[in-house]
């Protein structure tokens, strides 16, 4: 395997390919010496390209005999150049590329069908959206069966079988020490308060007494309804935001004037031929007509008493003054709000239950679009006014604040105290950590209630932040995206990523090799802590077998749908590539 590009995603891909037992060679233009030392420490050849022609290092890396190439270059241009060169040198080799630009990605996949294109930001964003939505259930479609991965809280001390029957347990996170038990057996004891992730159909979950409200919907209709709700909220919020204090005072005075005038006209205006008093509705009409200076001639103060004529003069003066003042204040509020939004310097009032997204890069834009598709209100904080995604975010009608998210003033401007979730997604670890600590301080007692997603590239640093400061969602883009790249080149098709506690789990499809280590293997003999949730047999293209039993055996060319931590899935993949020993008819190691 050849990996081109030694950035965080490339490094994590190299690491996991190495753990899977693959032989790897790394190519890079301008390597980070720290990352290069890590790779050399694993005994993996690292070839700097330097000033040589791009084809020379590829030949040196063994492109002629490579099984696959991963292109994770620093820029889309460099990735595209590498992909095109590899297609010229070896059209049949498997290539997996990381491209952020969707137009370029679509063109490459359409024209070069053998090139698999993955978008790191697009792979990472759904997990962030799920965390910000605080969802405890995720739907996934396997063939003709729709399964749900749902997190529940154990109500009492018991075994999983006693609590949830035949539902497939995916993971348990203990309430005391946040310890993960991956893919436990149904006889695993759990304590009250432990978080248990189960997988099954909606009917199976309902049969076990677990109401799952995250029902599957038609994606188009669900998105349309979510967007309609978001538009309605934005319109309501805009109306409330525009009505600042001076405008509200003017509107209140106008309402008081309308009430007083209606009462005076009703009792004091003499309307010959229609009784002694002016009807209430006519009094309201006369007041509005006078204040608006329309004067249709329906009513007149001429011929009335001197007191009514004096009242009419006062009504005209007060009415025109209030109307012009209200129009002036409304114009000022609208123009001032538009200018403040354009400059990103204004406070965002009236926001409650919204999501604050810090950092409008590629990942931030994907998360923003995902949250809007779910009908959530979002406020974006961005430090650079030259950000290329600013115009796109404004076109979506999203409030923007230009400023430093580590400052209390900026966090106050986005109404952090009323936010439902925060996603900190800049491309700088130090900025993200500073912002996360500032958010932690400003949230105060709400810190344990509000999901805060912190993007940190260094996985070990993220683990220390979780332990030291109590962050619950410290995630690495590369840690989530790398399994998709590794799976694409090794034949493990990753379908879905979700979290059990703070631990990433994958749902992947593996085709059983004929004569491999999984050929004829029963479920109880699986060599790792994973769970097979469904099997698609070769005789059917859509029907799946769910759930497989302990004695169910895998056959050649079956599609096995596996769930578990990535390291365990790699172990199963490695086992499938090994032929069973001759003296072991079951095929176990």
C-alpha positions as CSV (number, residue, x, y, z in Angstrom):
1,X,0.0,0.0,0.0
2,X,1.3,3.5,-0.9
3,X,0.1,6.5,1.1
4,X,0.7,9.9,-0.5
5,X,0.6,12.6,2.1
6,X,1.7,12.6,5.7
7,X,-0.9,14.9,7.3
8,X,-3.0,13.8,10.3
9,X,-5.4,11.7,8.1
10,X,-2.5,10.2,6.3
11,X,-0.6,9.3,9.5
12,X,-3.7,7.7,11.0
13,X,-4.3,5.7,7.8
14,X,-0.7,4.5,7.8
15,X,-1.0,3.5,11.4
16,X,-4.1,1.4,10.9
17,X,-2.9,-0.2,7.6
18,X,0.2,-1.2,9.6
19,X,-1.9,-2.7,12.4
20,X,-3.9,-4.6,9.8
21,X,-0.7,-6.3,8.6
22,X,-0.3,-4.4,5.3
23,X,3.0,-3.4,3.9
24,X,3.1,0.3,3.6
25,X,5.3,3.0,1.9
26,X,4.8,6.7,2.6
27,X,5.4,9.5,0.1
28,X,5.3,13.2,1.0
29,X,6.4,16.5,-0.5
30,X,7.1,18.5,2.7
31,X,6.9,16.1,5.6
32,X,6.4,17.2,9.2
33,X,9.6,15.8,10.8
34,X,7.6,14.8,13.9
35,X,5.2,12.7,11.8
36,X,8.1,11.3,9.7
37,X,9.9,10.1,12.9
38,X,6.7,8.4,14.0
39,X,6.4,6.5,10.7
40,X,10.1,5.6,10.7
41,X,9.7,4.3,14.2
42,X,7.1,1.8,13.0
43,X,9.6,0.6,10.5
44,X,7.7,2.0,7.5
45,X,9.7,3.4,4.6
46,X,9.3,7.1,4.1
47,X,10.3,8.6,0.7
48,X,10.4,12.4,0.5
49,X,9.7,13.6,-3.0
50,X,11.9,16.7,-2.9
51,X,12.5,18.2,-6.3
52,X,12.3,15.0,-8.2
53,X,9.6,14.4,-10.8
54,X,6.5,12.9,-9.2
55,X,6.7,9.6,-11.1
56,X,10.3,8.9,-9.8
57,X,9.3,8.5,-6.1
58,X,6.2,6.5,-7.1
59,X,8.4,4.0,-9.0
60,X,10.8,4.0,-6.0
61,X,7.8,3.2,-3.7
62,X,6.9,0.3,-5.9
63,X,3.9,1.5,-7.8
64,X,4.4,-1.3,-10.3
65,X,3.4,-3.9,-7.7
66,X,1.2,-1.9,-5.3
67,X,-2.2,-3.3,-4.4
68,X,-3.7,0.2,-3.7
69,X,-2.8,3.9,-3.2
70,X,-4.2,6.3,-0.7
71,X,-4.0,10.0,-1.8
72,X,-4.3,12.3,1.2
73,X,-2.3,15.3,0.0
74,X,-2.3,18.7,1.6
75,X,-4.3,20.3,-1.2
76,X,-7.0,19.2,-3.7
77,X,-4.8,20.3,-6.6
78,X,-1.9,18.0,-5.4
79,X,-4.3,15.1,-4.8
80,X,-5.8,15.5,-8.3
81,X,-2.3,15.6,-9.9
82,X,-1.3,12.5,-8.0
83,X,-4.5,10.6,-9.0
84,X,-4.1,11.4,-12.7
85,X,-0.5,10.4,-12.7
86,X,-1.3,7.1,-11.1
87,X,-4.0,6.4,-13.6
88,X,-1.5,6.9,-16.4
89,X,1.1,4.7,-14.8
90,X,-1.2,1.9,-13.6
91,X,-4.9,2.2,-14.6
92,X,-5.9,-1.0,-12.8
93,X,-4.5,-0.1,-9.3
94,X,-7.1,0.7,-6.6
95,X,-6.9,4.4,-5.7
96,X,-8.7,6.2,-2.8
97,X,-8.5,10.0,-2.7
98,X,-9.3,12.7,-0.2
99,X,-11.0,15.6,-2.0
100,X,-12.8,18.4,-0.2
101,X,-14.2,20.2,-3.3
102,X,-17.5,18.4,-4.2
103,X,-17.4,19.5,-7.9
104,X,-13.9,18.0,-8.3
105,X,-14.8,14.9,-6.4
106,X,-17.9,14.2,-8.5
107,X,-15.9,14.7,-11.7
108,X,-13.1,12.4,-10.6
109,X,-15.6,9.6,-9.6
110,X,-17.6,10.0,-12.9
111,X,-14.7,10.1,-15.3
112,X,-12.3,7.8,-13.4
113,X,-14.7,5.1,-12.1
114,X,-11.9,3.0,-10.4
115,X,-11.0,5.9,-8.1
116,X,-12.8,6.1,-4.8
117,X,-13.2,9.6,-3.5
118,X,-13.8,10.3,0.2
119,X,-14.5,13.6,1.9
120,X,-12.9,13.8,5.3
121,X,-15.1,16.7,6.4
122,X,-18.2,14.9,5.1
123,X,-17.3,11.7,7.1
124,X,-16.7,13.6,10.3
125,X,-19.6,16.0,10.2
126,X,-22.5,13.5,10.8
127,X,-21.0,12.5,14.2
128,X,-20.8,16.1,15.2
129,X,-24.4,16.8,14.2
130,X,-25.6,13.7,16.1
131,X,-23.8,14.9,19.2
132,X,-25.2,18.4,18.9
133,X,-28.7,17.0,18.5
134,X,-28.1,14.9,21.6
135,X,-29.6,11.9,19.9
136,X,-29.7,8.5,21.6
137,X,-30.9,6.5,18.5
138,X,-29.5,6.3,15.0
139,X,-31.2,4.6,12.0
140,X,-29.3,2.5,9.5
141,X,-30.6,0.5,6.5
142,X,-29.1,-2.9,5.8
143,X,-30.6,-4.4,2.7
144,X,-34.3,-4.6,3.3
145,X,-34.0,-4.3,7.1
146,X,-33.9,-1.0,9.0
147,X,-32.0,-1.3,12.3
148,X,-31.6,1.2,15.1
149,X,-28.6,1.7,17.4
150,X,-30.1,3.1,20.5
151,X,-28.5,4.1,23.8
152,X,-30.5,3.4,27.0
153,X,-29.8,3.6,30.7
154,X,-29.9,0.4,32.7
155,X,-32.8,0.7,35.2
156,X,-31.5,-1.8,37.7
157,X,-28.7,-4.3,38.4
158,X,-29.2,-7.4,36.1
159,X,-27.8,-9.1,33.1
160,X,-28.4,-7.8,29.6
161,X,-30.5,-10.8,28.8
162,X,-32.8,-10.1,31.8
163,X,-33.2,-6.5,30.8
164,X,-33.4,-6.6,27.1
165,X,-34.0,-10.1,26.0
166,X,-32.6,-11.1,22.6
167,X,-31.6,-7.5,21.5
168,X,-28.0,-7.3,20.3
169,X,-25.8,-5.5,22.9
170,X,-23.2,-3.4,21.1
171,X,-21.5,-1.7,24.0
172,X,-21.7,-0.9,27.7
173,X,-20.2,2.2,29.4
174,X,-20.1,1.8,33.1
175,X,-21.6,4.6,35.2
176,X,-18.8,4.5,37.8
177,X,-15.6,4.6,35.7
178,X,-16.7,5.2,32.1
179,X,-15.2,1.9,31.2
180,X,-16.2,0.5,27.8
181,X,-17.3,-3.1,27.4
182,X,-17.3,-3.7,23.7
183,X,-19.9,-6.1,22.2
184,X,-20.6,-8.0,25.4
185,X,-22.5,-11.3,25.6
186,X,-26.2,-11.2,26.7
187,X,-25.2,-12.7,30.1
188,X,-23.0,-9.7,30.8
189,X,-24.1,-8.1,34.2
190,X,-24.7,-4.4,34.3
191,X,-25.4,-2.0,37.1
192,X,-28.1,0.7,37.4
193,X,-27.1,3.8,35.5
194,X,-24.8,2.1,33.0
195,X,-25.3,3.3,29.5
196,X,-26.1,0.4,27.2
197,X,-26.1,0.6,23.4
198,X,-28.4,-1.9,21.7
199,X,-29.1,-2.7,18.0
200,X,-32.3,-4.1,16.6
201,X,-35.4,-3.2,14.6
202,X,-38.0,-0.7,15.8
203,X,-40.3,-3.6,16.4
204,X,-37.8,-5.4,18.5
205,X,-37.0,-2.3,20.6
206,X,-40.7,-1.6,21.1
207,X,-41.2,-5.3,22.1
208,X,-38.6,-4.9,24.7
209,X,-40.4,-1.9,26.2
210,X,-37.9,0.7,24.7
211,X,-39.8,3.5,23.0
212,X,-37.6,4.9,20.2
213,X,-38.8,8.2,19.0
214,X,-36.2,8.5,16.3
215,X,-38.4,7.0,13.6
216,X,-37.3,6.6,10.0
217,X,-38.8,9.2,7.7
218,X,-38.6,9.8,4.0
219,X,-35.4,11.9,3.7
220,X,-36.9,14.4,1.4
221,X,-40.1,15.1,3.4
222,X,-38.2,15.1,6.7
223,X,-35.7,17.7,5.3
224,X,-38.5,19.9,3.9
225,X,-40.3,19.9,7.2
226,X,-37.1,20.7,9.1
227,X,-36.3,23.5,6.8
228,X,-39.8,24.9,7.1
229,X,-39.5,24.9,10.9
230,X,-36.1,26.6,10.7
231,X,-37.5,29.3,8.3
232,X,-40.4,29.9,10.7
233,X,-38.1,30.2,13.7
234,X,-35.8,32.6,11.8
235,X,-38.7,34.8,10.7
236,X,-40.1,35.0,14.3
237,X,-36.6,35.7,15.7
238,X,-36.0,38.4,13.0
239,X,-39.3,40.1,14.0
240,X,-38.3,40.0,17.7
241,X,-34.8,41.2,17.0
242,X,-35.9,44.1,14.9
243,X,-38.3,45.4,17.6
244,X,-35.7,46.9,19.8
245,X,-36.6,49.0,22.9
246,X,-37.2,52.4,21.3
247,X,-39.3,50.8,18.6
248,X,-41.3,48.8,21.2
249,X,-41.9,52.0,23.2
250,X,-43.2,53.8,20.0
251,X,-45.5,50.8,19.2
252,X,-46.8,50.8,22.7
253,X,-47.6,54.6,22.6
254,X,-49.3,54.1,19.3
255,X,-51.5,51.3,20.8
256,X,-52.3,53.6,23.8
257,X,-53.2,56.4,21.4
258,X,-55.5,54.1,19.4
259,X,-57.3,52.9,22.6
260,X,-57.8,56.4,24.0
261,X,-58.9,57.8,20.7
262,X,-61.4,55.0,20.1
263,X,-62.9,55.5,23.6
264,X,-63.2,59.3,23.1
265,X,-64.7,59.1,19.7
266,X,-67.1,56.4,20.7
267,X,-68.6,58.5,23.6
268,X,-67.9,62.1,22.4
269,X,-68.4,62.1,18.6
270,X,-72.0,62.9,17.6
271,X,-73.0,61.2,14.4
272,X,-76.4,62.6,13.3
273,X,-78.8,60.1,11.8
274,X,-77.0,57.0,13.3
275,X,-77.6,57.4,17.0
276,X,-75.9,59.4,19.6
277,X,-72.6,57.4,19.7
278,X,-70.1,56.3,17.1
279,X,-69.8,52.5,16.9
280,X,-66.6,51.0,18.2
281,X,-65.5,49.7,14.8
282,X,-66.1,53.0,13.2
283,X,-64.2,54.8,16.0
284,X,-61.2,52.5,15.3
285,X,-61.5,53.2,11.6
286,X,-61.8,57.0,12.1
287,X,-58.7,56.9,14.4
288,X,-56.5,55.0,11.9
289,X,-57.8,57.2,9.0
290,X,-56.9,60.3,10.9
291,X,-53.5,59.1,12.1
292,X,-52.6,57.9,8.6
293,X,-53.6,61.3,7.2
294,X,-55.7,59.5,4.5
295,X,-58.9,61.5,5.0
296,X,-61.5,59.6,2.9
297,X,-64.2,62.0,3.9
298,X,-66.2,59.4,5.8
299,X,-66.0,61.3,9.0
300,X,-65.0,64.8,9.9
301,X,-64.4,66.9,13.0
302,X,-66.2,69.9,11.5
303,X,-69.6,70.5,13.0
304,X,-68.5,68.8,16.3
305,X,-68.0,70.6,19.6
306,X,-65.0,72.8,20.3
307,X,-63.6,70.1,22.6
308,X,-63.9,67.4,19.9
309,X,-62.2,69.7,17.3
310,X,-59.3,70.3,19.8
311,X,-59.1,66.6,20.3
312,X,-58.9,66.1,16.6
313,X,-56.0,68.6,16.3
314,X,-54.2,66.7,19.0
315,X,-54.9,63.4,17.4
316,X,-53.5,64.5,14.0
317,X,-50.3,65.9,15.6
318,X,-49.7,63.0,17.9
319,X,-50.6,60.4,15.3
320,X,-48.4,61.7,12.6
321,X,-45.5,62.2,15.0
322,X,-45.8,58.6,16.2
323,X,-46.2,57.1,12.7
324,X,-43.1,58.9,11.4
325,X,-41.2,58.0,14.5
326,X,-42.1,54.3,14.2
327,X,-41.1,54.3,10.5
328,X,-37.8,56.0,11.3
329,X,-37.0,53.5,14.1
330,X,-38.0,50.5,12.0
331,X,-35.8,51.7,9.1
332,X,-32.9,52.3,11.5
333,X,-33.3,48.9,13.1
334,X,-33.5,47.0,9.8
335,X,-30.5,48.9,8.2
336,X,-28.4,48.7,11.4
337,X,-29.2,45.0,11.8
338,X,-28.2,44.3,8.1
339,X,-24.9,46.3,8.5
340,X,-24.1,44.5,11.8
341,X,-24.7,41.1,10.2
342,X,-22.7,42.0,7.1
343,X,-19.8,43.1,9.3
344,X,-20.3,40.2,11.8
345,X,-20.0,42.6,14.7
346,X,-23.6,42.6,16.1
347,X,-25.0,40.8,19.0
348,X,-27.5,38.0,18.1
349,X,-30.4,38.6,20.5
350,X,-33.5,36.4,21.0
351,X,-31.7,33.1,20.3
352,X,-32.5,30.2,22.5
353,X,-31.9,26.5,22.1
354,X,-29.5,27.1,19.2
355,X,-26.2,25.5,18.3
356,X,-23.0,27.6,18.3
357,X,-20.5,26.6,15.6
358,X,-17.0,28.0,16.1
359,X,-14.9,27.9,12.9
360,X,-16.3,28.0,9.4
361,X,-13.9,25.8,7.6
362,X,-14.7,22.7,5.5
363,X,-15.8,20.7,8.5
364,X,-17.7,23.6,10.0
365,X,-19.6,24.2,6.7
366,X,-20.6,20.5,6.6
367,X,-21.8,20.6,10.2
368,X,-23.7,23.8,9.6
369,X,-25.5,22.3,6.6
370,X,-26.3,19.1,8.5
371,X,-27.7,21.1,11.5
372,X,-29.9,23.3,9.2
373,X,-31.2,20.1,7.4
374,X,-32.3,18.9,10.9
375,X,-34.2,22.2,11.5
376,X,-31.8,23.5,14.2
377,X,-31.0,27.2,14.6
378,X,-27.3,27.9,14.3
379,X,-25.0,30.8,15.1
380,X,-21.5,30.8,13.5
381,X,-18.4,32.4,15.1
382,X,-15.5,33.0,12.7
383,X,-12.3,34.9,13.3
384,X,-11.4,35.7,9.7
385,X,-13.6,38.0,7.6
386,X,-11.9,36.7,4.5
387,X,-13.2,33.2,5.0
388,X,-14.3,31.8,1.7
389,X,-17.4,30.2,3.2
390,X,-18.8,33.4,4.7
391,X,-20.9,34.3,1.6
392,X,-22.3,30.7,1.5
393,X,-23.3,30.9,5.2
394,X,-24.9,34.3,4.7
395,X,-26.9,32.9,1.8
396,X,-28.3,30.2,4.1
397,X,-29.6,33.0,6.4
398,X,-27.3,32.0,9.3
399,X,-26.3,34.7,11.8
400,X,-22.6,35.3,11.8
401,X,-20.4,36.9,14.4
402,X,-16.8,37.9,13.5
403,X,-14.6,37.7,16.6
404,X,-12.4,35.7,18.9
405,X,-14.4,32.9,20.5
406,X,-12.0,32.8,23.4
407,X,-13.3,36.2,24.6
408,X,-16.3,36.5,26.9
409,X,-17.7,39.4,24.8
410,X,-17.9,37.2,21.7
411,X,-19.5,34.3,23.6
412,X,-22.0,36.7,25.1
413,X,-22.8,38.1,21.6
414,X,-23.9,34.6,20.5
415,X,-26.1,34.0,23.6
416,X,-24.0,31.1,24.8
417,X,-25.9,31.0,28.1
418,X,-29.0,29.9,26.1
419,X,-27.3,27.6,23.6
420,X,-28.3,23.9,23.4
421,X,-24.9,22.8,22.0
422,X,-21.5,24.0,20.9
423,X,-19.2,22.7,18.2
424,X,-15.6,24.0,18.2
425,X,-14.2,23.1,14.8
426,X,-11.3,25.4,13.8
427,X,-8.2,23.8,12.3
428,X,-5.9,24.8,15.2
429,X,-5.6,22.7,18.3
430,X,-4.6,25.5,20.6
431,X,-7.4,27.7,19.5
432,X,-9.9,24.9,20.0
433,X,-8.6,24.1,23.5
434,X,-8.7,27.8,24.5
435,X,-12.2,28.2,23.1
436,X,-13.3,25.0,24.8
437,X,-12.1,26.2,28.2
438,X,-13.7,29.6,27.7
439,X,-17.0,27.9,26.9
440,X,-16.6,25.6,29.9
441,X,-16.1,28.7,32.1
442,X,-19.1,30.7,30.7
443,X,-21.5,27.7,30.8
444,X,-21.0,27.3,34.5
445,X,-23.6,24.9,36.0
446,X,-24.9,24.1,32.5
447,X,-21.5,22.5,31.6
448,X,-22.7,19.0,32.3
449,X,-26.0,19.5,30.3
450,X,-24.7,21.2,27.1
451,X,-22.9,18.9,24.5
452,X,-19.6,20.6,23.6
453,X,-17.8,18.9,20.6
454,X,-14.1,19.8,20.6
455,X,-12.1,19.0,17.5
456,X,-8.5,18.1,18.4
457,X,-6.1,16.5,15.9
458,X,-3.8,14.9,18.5
459,X,-5.6,11.8,19.9
460,X,-3.5,11.5,23.0
461,X,-4.0,15.2,23.8
462,X,-7.7,14.7,23.4
463,X,-7.7,11.9,25.8
464,X,-5.9,14.0,28.4
465,X,-8.4,16.8,27.9
466,X,-11.3,14.4,28.6
467,X,-9.6,13.2,31.8
468,X,-8.4,16.6,33.1
469,X,-11.3,19.0,32.2
470,X,-14.3,16.7,31.8
471,X,-14.8,17.2,28.1
472,X,-17.1,14.4,26.8
473,X,-16.8,14.9,23.0
474,X,-13.1,15.4,22.1
475,X,-12.8,14.0,18.6
476,X,-10.2,13.8,16.0
477,X,-11.1,14.2,12.3
478,X,-8.4,11.8,11.3
479,X,-9.4,9.2,13.8
480,X,-13.0,9.1,12.4
481,X,-12.0,9.4,8.7
482,X,-9.0,7.0,8.6
483,X,-11.1,3.8,9.0
484,X,-13.0,4.7,5.9
485,X,-9.8,5.1,3.9
486,X,-8.3,1.9,5.3
487,X,-11.5,0.0,4.7
488,X,-11.7,1.2,1.1
489,X,-8.3,-0.2,0.2
490,X,-8.6,-3.4,2.2
491,X,-12.1,-4.5,1.2
492,X,-13.9,-3.5,4.5
493,X,-16.7,-1.2,3.5
494,X,-17.5,1.2,6.3
495,X,-21.2,2.2,6.3
496,X,-21.7,4.1,9.4
497,X,-19.8,5.7,12.3
498,X,-21.3,6.3,15.8
499,X,-20.1,6.6,19.3
500,X,-20.6,4.4,22.3
501,X,-19.8,6.8,25.1
502,X,-16.6,8.5,23.9
503,X,-15.5,5.5,21.8
504,X,-16.0,5.4,18.0
505,X,-17.7,2.3,16.7
506,X,-18.1,1.3,13.1
507,X,-20.8,-0.6,11.1
508,X,-19.0,-2.2,8.2
509,X,-19.7,-4.8,5.5
510,X,-17.2,-7.5,4.8
511,X,-17.5,-10.1,2.0
512,X,-16.4,-13.5,3.2
513,X,-13.4,-14.9,1.2
514,X,-13.6,-18.4,-0.1
515,X,-11.2,-20.5,1.8
516,X,-10.4,-17.7,4.2
517,X,-10.4,-17.7,8.0
518,X,-14.1,-16.8,8.2
519,X,-15.3,-19.4,5.7
520,X,-17.6,-21.8,7.7
521,X,-17.0,-20.0,11.0
522,X,-19.9,-19.9,13.5
523,X,-20.9,-16.7,15.3
524,X,-19.7,-18.0,18.6
525,X,-16.2,-18.6,17.1
526,X,-15.5,-15.1,16.0
527,X,-12.0,-14.0,16.9
528,X,-12.6,-10.5,18.1
529,X,-15.0,-8.4,20.2
530,X,-17.4,-7.6,17.4
531,X,-21.0,-8.5,16.6
532,X,-22.4,-9.7,13.3
533,X,-25.8,-7.9,13.2
534,X,-26.9,-9.2,9.8
535,X,-25.8,-11.5,6.9
536,X,-26.7,-11.1,3.3
537,X,-26.5,-14.5,1.6
538,X,-25.3,-14.9,-2.0
539,X,-28.7,-16.3,-3.0
540,X,-30.4,-12.9,-2.4
541,X,-29.4,-9.4,-3.3
542,X,-31.5,-7.5,-0.8
543,X,-32.9,-9.8,1.9
544,X,-30.7,-10.1,5.0
545,X,-30.6,-12.6,7.8
546,X,-31.2,-10.8,11.1
547,X,-30.4,-11.6,13.7
548,X,-27.9,-14.4,13.2
549,X,-27.8,-17.0,15.9
550,X,-24.8,-18.4,17.8
551,X,-24.7,-21.5,15.6
552,X,-25.1,-19.5,12.3
553,X,-22.1,-20.1,10.0
554,X,-20.7,-17.8,7.4
555,X,-20.3,-19.0,3.8
556,X,-18.1,-17.8,1.0
557,X,-19.2,-14.6,-0.6
558,X,-21.6,-13.8,2.2
559,X,-21.8,-10.1,3.1
560,X,-21.4,-9.9,6.9
561,X,-22.5,-6.7,8.6
562,X,-20.1,-6.1,11.5
563,X,-20.3,-3.7,14.4
564,X,-17.5,-2.9,16.9
565,X,-14.4,-0.9,17.6
566,X,-12.2,-0.4,14.6
567,X,-9.3,-2.3,16.0
568,X,-11.5,-5.4,16.4
569,X,-12.9,-5.1,12.9
570,X,-9.3,-5.1,11.6
571,X,-8.7,-8.3,13.5
572,X,-11.6,-9.9,11.8
573,X,-10.4,-8.7,8.4
574,X,-7.0,-10.1,9.1
575,X,-8.5,-13.4,10.2
576,X,-10.5,-13.6,7.0
577,X,-7.4,-13.2,4.9
578,X,-5.7,-16.2,6.7
579,X,-6.5,-19.7,5.4
580,X,-7.7,-22.0,8.2
581,X,-5.2,-24.6,9.5
582,X,-5.6,-28.1,8.0
583,X,-6.1,-29.7,11.5
584,X,-8.8,-27.2,12.5
585,X,-12.0,-28.0,10.6
586,X,-13.8,-25.1,12.3
587,X,-11.4,-22.6,10.9
588,X,-10.5,-21.0,14.2
589,X,-6.9,-19.9,14.9
